[in-house]
Amino acid sequence: SKTKTNMSAAGGDEGQDSKKRANDALFNKIVTSAKKKIEENEKTRLKLTLTKRLKEAGWHDEMADYCREVIRNKSLEHLDISKLVEEIAPRSRSAVPDGI
């Protein structure tokens, strides 16, 4: 009788440990998911802030005008998006105002 009681008590500890591990795993998943969501929200907020500040500084319009100029100077047969990006990228980076 004592042996059965000891075995069931030991089994109860294993059950408790199993529940604790499951709860810990669930908690860790929730925390990880929350951290990812916060990071995604922060990235989105930073992108929106950057876009707004670039527009306010006139960078967006300047780059749109420059892109139009570059495209006008190329024939449609030689228009390649990746080459266009390569050509425009250095100027777009250097045109970002220092305050941004």
MODELLER restraints for C-alpha pairs under 7 A, 6 or more apart:
rsr = mdl.restraints
at = mdl.atoms
rsr.add(forms.Gaussian(group=physical.xy_distance, feature=features.Distance(at['CA:54:A'], at['CA:60:A']), mean=6.05, stdev=0.5))
rsr.add(forms.Gaussian(group=physical.xy_distance, feature=features.Distance(at['CA:59:A'], at['CA:95:A']), mean=6.92, stdev=0.5))
rsr.add(forms.Gaussian(group=physical.xy_distance, feature=features.Distance(at['CA:59:A'], at['CA:96:A']), mean=6.58, stdev=0.5))
rsr.add(forms.Gaussian(group=physical.xy_distance, feature=features.Distance(at['CA:63:A'], at['CA:92:A']), mean=6.49, stdev=0.5))
